[in-house]
């Protein structure tokens, strides 16, 4: 792949596309807990739903990354955006059937599981192909900053999504999902019209395509850190709706609104770090990773020791700072560790790691929550601290 300057208009469009998907995802996280309870789903069932779809996303991402090496970035970006539109609509429609009593119990859970997993598997095409596109057009010394800029897309989506979900939830808990599908459809049309097709000479023939392994010595430490980071973060975030509703005795709509505010706080601090510190401070990725993990662990401890909304939101903000430092650095370090013709494969693997973390973390958190609402936060703080200790003593990182 050629290493050219990344055009500002293309970067802006890619950021907007990722932001639309981020909004849709954050809306889903904000409303899923109260919505699940509206159709009589248990906390454990909801976390299982999240886990299965997240694992589907995580294991599908490497395939899309390799495919983008062969057929070019644009078609794969389009597949992900269009898949998000139809997947979100199908998932929301399944809930409509549940709310109206057409689907109940096991049949409703099955419908939600199938639509959500299909949705996750196809939409996972956008992340790795976008990351690889940016890697194709940036030099190594600019890589971390470029990945941080892409990271702002998801952060902005996480900022705007909960606010939009809280505003539209008064019209119905499902209204935000249909709105997210419409916004993403607009972005798909713009990508189709504006992003250039990868030249044939820059594509990798099928017989020469690279299939990296999770055990590749160049990248496995970063994969482990990424998965572990989001296991801890997801354990806190995905039980937040239950935690707030039970601790503060909230209604379903109010739960969605306050959950959205905590997610907004977290994403705002992530965005702030990625647009300031990550652009101004020329630290190597390893140092950013250590600082980020420290903040995530501290934030989880703040939440674990709190029962007031202001402190809970503050803890989420501290965790957001940690995520803002950690993930762009992991992506950059992974990209720099592989060859130019391996960028799509590497991007696919690392893009799937947060989803794998989200697939594992909520299951354990949902199980611990049944014993004590604070246990998931305590466990997350300890787990991230152990991960940090491993990073500190790792020569590879």
N, C-alpha and C positions, 0 to 999 in steps of 0.2 A: 504494500500500500504506500502511496506517495505521502510524503510529509510536507504539507503545504500550510499556509496560514489559514486558520479557521475563519471564514467570512462572518462578520458580526451579525448579518441578517440571518444566516443559517443557525448560528449559535442561539440567537434570540428565539427563533422558531422552535428549535429543539427544546430549549428551556420552557417555552410556553406549552409544548406538547406534554412534557414530563410534569409540568405544573398541573395541567388538566387531569392527568391520571392521578397525581398525588392528591388533588382535591377529592376526587371520587373515592380513593382509598380511605382518606381521613374521615370523610363523611360516613363511610361504612362503619369504621371503627367507632365513631361517635354514637351512632344510632343502633348498633347491633345488639348491645346488651339490653336496653329497654325494649327494642323491637322483638327480640327473642322471647322475652318474658310476656309480651303481649300475646304470643301464640303458644304460651305454656311450655317453652323449652327451658331446660335446666341450665345452670351455669356451665356444667361440665359438657353438655351437648353443644353449647355455643362455642366453647373453646376447642372442642373436637372439630367443629365445622371450620374454624379459623385455622387450626393446625393442618388439616388435610389440604385445604386450598393453598396454604402457604408452602407446604412441602411440594405440591404439584408445581407451583411457581418456581421453586428453587431447583427442582430437577429438570424442568423444561428449559430453563434459561440457557444452559450450556449448548443445547441443540440449536436454539435460535442464534446464538453467537457464532457457532460454526457455519450455520447456513448463510449468515451475512457475509462470511468470508468468501463463500462460493458464488452467491447470486448478487451481492452488493448490499449496502446498508439500507437504502431507501425502501425496497420491497418489504424487508423484515420490519422496519419501523411502521410501515403501513399496516401490516398484518396485526401488529400489536395494538395499534390505535383502533382499528375497525373491530378487532376482537373484544376490546374493552367496551365499545359501544353496545354490541349485541349481548355480551356477557352480563354487563350491569343491568340491562333491560330485562333479561331473562331471570336474573336473580331477584330483582325487585318484583317481577310479576309472580314469582313463586310465593313471595310473602303476601302479595295481594290475595292469592288463592287461600293462603293460610288464614289471613285475617277475616276472610269471608266464610270460613268453615268448609270450603270445598276440599282442601287438603288438611289433614290433621295427623298428629302422631308420627308414626314411622314413615308414612307416605310423604308428609311435608318435609321431614328431615332428609329423606332420600332425594326429593326434588331440589332442595336447597343445596345439598352436598354436590349433586351432579352439576347443577348450573354454576355453582361457585368454583368448582374445580376446573370445569371447562373454561370458564371465564379467566381464571388464574393462569392456566396453561397457555392460552393464546395471547393474553395481554403481556405475558412475560417476554414477548419478542421485542418490545420497544426498548427496554432498559439496556440490554447488552449491545444492541445494534447502534443505539445512540452513543453509548460510551465508546464503542469501537470507532465510530465516525469521528468523534472528537480526538481520539488517540491517533487516527490516521493523519490528522491535520494539525498536530502540535508537536513541537520539539521536546525532547526529554526535560530540559530545564523549565519548560512552561507547563509540564504535565499536571503537577499537583494543583496549580492555580486553575487550570482548565477544568479539572474534575471537581474542584470546589465550586466553580461557577455552575456546573451541571447539578451539583448537590443543592444549590440554592433553589433549583426548580422544584424538587421534592419538598424542600423546606417551605417554599412559598405556597405550594399546594396544601401542605399540612397547616399553614397559617390561615389561608383563605377558606379551606374546606370546612373546618369546624365552625367558623364564623357563619359561613353560608348555610351549613346544616342547621345551626341553632336558629338562624333567622327563618328558614323555610320549614323547620320541623313543626311550627305552629299550624301549618297547612296540611300536615300529615307526615308521619315518620318516613314515608317512602318518597316524598317529593324531591329531597336532595339527590337521590340516586338517579332518577330520570333526568334531572337537570345536569348532572355530571355526564351522563351519556350524551346529551345534546352538545355540551361544550367540547367534548372529545371528538365528536363527529365534525365539528367545525375545524378543529386542529388537523384532523386527518385530511380534509380537503385542502388545507393550506400546505401541508407537507407534500401532498401529491402534486401540487402546482409549482412549488418553489424549490424543494430540495433536488439537486441534480442526481442523476443515476451514476453509480460507480462505474468508471470506464472498464471495459472488458479486460484490458491489460492489467488492471489492479486486482482482479478477482483471482481466487485460488481455485484451480481445477479440482474436481471431486477427488481424483486419485492422489492429489497432493494436500488435501485438506488435513488440518491438524486436529487431533482429538487428545487434548490434554487430560491428564488424570488428576484426581484430587490429591494423589500421593506424590505428584511431581515435586521434587525437592526445592525447586525454585519458588514455588508459590504456596505450598501447603501450610506454612506458618501463618500466612495472611488469611487464608481460607478459614483456618481454625479460629483466628482472632475475630474475623467478621461474624462467623456463626455464633461464637460465644458472646460477643457484644450484644447481638440482637436477641439471643436467648434471654439475657438479663433484662434488656430494655422491654421486650415483649411481655415478660412475666409481669412487669409493673403496668404497662400500658393497657394490656388486654383484660386486666381485672379491674381497671380503674372505674369503669361504669358500675360494676357491682359494688365496688368499695364505696363510691360516693353515694349511691342510692341507699345502701344499708347504713352507712355512718350518719348520713344527714337526713334520712327518711324522706326521700324525694319522690316525686311523680315521674312517670316515664319521660315526658317531654322535658321536665326540668333536669332530669339526669342527662339526657342527650345534650342539653345546653351547657351544663357545667363540665361534662366530659369533654365537650368541644373546647371549652375555655382552657382546660388543663393541656390539651393537645396543642392548642394555639400558643400557649405559653412556651411549651417545649420547642415547637417548631420555630417560634420567633427568635429564641436564643440560638438555635441551630443556624438560622439564617444570618443572624448578627455575626456569629463567629466566622461563618464561611465568607461573608462579604467584607470583613475587616481583618481579623487576625490571620486567617488563612491566605489573604492576599498581601498582607504587609510583612509578615514574619517569615523569613527564609529558613525555617527549621527543616531538617530532614524528616521524612514521613515517620520514622520510628519514634522520634521525640513527640510528635503530635499524637501518636497512638497512645503513648504512656500517659500524657496529660489528659487525653480524652477519657481513657478508662478510669482514671482517678475521679474525674467529675461524675461519671455515671454511677460509680459506687457510692460516692458521697450523696448524690441526689436520691438514690434509693433509700439510704439511711434516714434522710430527712423525712421522706414520706412514711417510712416505717415507724417513725416516732411521732407522727402527727395524726390528729383527728379533726383539725380545722382546715377549711377549704383553702385559705390563703397559704398556709404552710405546705399543703399538698401541691398546690400550683407552683409554689416556689421550688419544691423538690423536683418537679417535672422540668422546670426551667434549667436547673443545674444539670439534670440528665441530658437536656437538649444541647447544652454547651459541649458535653462530652461526645455526643453523637456527631456534632458538627466538626469536631477536631478529628475524630477517629475514622469515619467512613471514607471521606475523600482521600485521606492519607493511605488507607488500605488499598483503595482502587489504584492510586498513583503508584504505590510500591509494586503492586502486582503487574501493572502495565509495563513498568520499567524493568521488571525481571524477565520478561519474555521477548521474543523476536518480533519484528514488524508483522510477519505473516501469521503470527499467533495471537494478534490483538483481539480478534473476534472471539476466538475460543476462550481466551483468558477473561475477557469482559463478560462472557456468558456465565462462566463459573463464579466469578466474584459477585456478579449481579444477583445470582441465585442464593448467595449466602445469607443475606438478611431474611429472605423468605424462609429458608430452612430454620433459621433461628426463631422466627415467628411461628414456625410449625412445631417446634419442640418446646419452647418456653411456656406458651399459654397452657399446654396440657398439664405440665407439672404445677404451674401456678393455679390452675383451676382446681386441681386436686388438693393443694395446700390450703386454698381459700376455704374449703369446706370445714377445716379445723379451726382456722383463725384468719380473719381478714388481713392481718398484718404479716402473716407468714410469707406470702409471695415476695414482699418488698425486702424482708430480712434476707431471704434466700438469694434474691438477686444481688443485693449488696455484697454478700459473702462470696458468691460465685464470681462476680466481676473483680473483686479484690484478689482472688486466687489467680484469675486470668492475668491480671496486672503483674502479679509476682512472676508468673511464667514469662511474660514479655520482658521484664526487667533482667531476668537471668538468661534470656535467649540471645545468643551471639548472632543468630541469623537476622533477627529483627533489629 
